[in-house]
Amino acid sequence: MLRVEHIGIAVNSLSVSVPLFEKLLNTPCYKQEEVSSEQVQTAFFQQGETKIELLEATGPDSAIAKFLDKKGEGMHHIAFEVTDIYAEMKRLQEEGFVLLQETPKKGADNKLICFLHPKHSNGVLIEICQEIK
């Protein structure tokens, strides 16, 4: 794993949260994107090397909607950048981690992504991601 790529935060409303984070971070949102396969609308911020991804559910069955119903707004996941997502998925499985996908899928911000089950990482949802080239 190369670095923390971003921190994902589940929010009820991007229309409320984007202005809040623009004020908090003193920087504009640089990108909003819908990932229809995940039923989520995202908004990205970057301050120095730190990226924040806000996630709003676009459907009641999305993972973000379920997270918000159960836990409310707050930190959803930490994403780590990897150079070879397939090799990293294999390594993590060999180390005993449970992956939530058998193959990586296309995520927001031009990335291939895979999540690890939080039961195997001290309750923290971990995402690994690789830039699509």
N, C-alpha and C positions, 0 to 999 in steps of 0.2 A: 504494500500500500504506500502510495507516494505522499499523500497529504490529505487533510480534511478538505473535501471539495466544496461542501456546503452543509449548512444546518437547516433542516426542514421544520417549519412551524405551521401547525394546523390552525386555521382561523375560520371564523364564521362568515366573514365578509371581507373580500378584497377591497371593496369600495370604502370601507372603514379603516382597514388595516394598512393599506398602501400609504395613505397620507400620514398615518401615525408613524410608520417605519421611516418614511422620508424625513420627518421631523427628528425622530430619534437618531437616525444614522447621519443626518445632514447630507443626504445624497439622494438623487432621484432613482426611482425604479427604472432599471435599464431594459427590462423585457417582461412582457406578459405573454403567456402561452397556454392554450388549452391542450390537454392530453386526453382525448376523448376515450381512449381505451381504458384509462384509469378513472374516468369521470371526475377530473380535477382541472381546475384553473390555477395556474401558477403565476407568481410575480417574483422577480429576482432583484436583489440589491447586492452591490459590492462596495465594500469599504476596505481599502488596502487589499490584503490577500484574503479577507474574509467574505464569503458569500452567504447570503441568507435567502432561502426559498420559502415564500408564503404559499400555502396550499388551501384552496377553497373547494369544497365538494360541489360537483355539478349534478349529482344524482344521489338519491337516498340510499342506494346500495353500494356506494363507493367506500373504499377503505377509510377515506378521510371523514366521511359522514359518520361511519361507525365509530371511529376514534373520537370525534367530537361528541357524539351521544354518550360515550362511555366515560371520557376523561375531560371533555371541555377543551377550550383553546390552550395551546401550549406546544412545547417541543415535541415533534413527531419522530424525527430521525436524524442521524448523523451519516453523511455520505463521504466515502473515501474514494479518491481517484486511484485507478489502477492502470497499468500499461497494457495488460492482456486479461480481459475479464474472464475469458474461458479458462485460462491457466489458474487464475485466482479462485474461480469457483471450484475447480478441481482440488486445489490445495486446501481450501476451507472445508470441503466435504471430507477430505482425508484427515483433517484435524478434528473432525467430529461435529462441525457446525451443520445445522439444518438450513438448507436454502429454501426460500419460498417459491422459486421458479427453477425448472430444470434447465432452461436456456434463458439467456439474457433477453430483455425486451426493450423496445425503444421508449425512452423517457423524455422528459423535457430537456431543453437546452442542448439539443444535439448529442444526447448521450445514450449508450446502451447501459442498462441497469439490471441489478439483481439485489434482492433483499435477503437478509439472514433472519431466521426466526428469533425474536427477542428472548425466548425462553433459554437460549443457549449463549446469550451475550449480556447477562446480568440485567435483563429487562429493557435493554436499549435496542430499538430497531436500527439495524445497520444496513446501509445501502452501499454497494460498490458500484462504481460507474467508470465508463471509458468513453472518451470522445469518439464519435463516429467520424471516420476519415473518408 
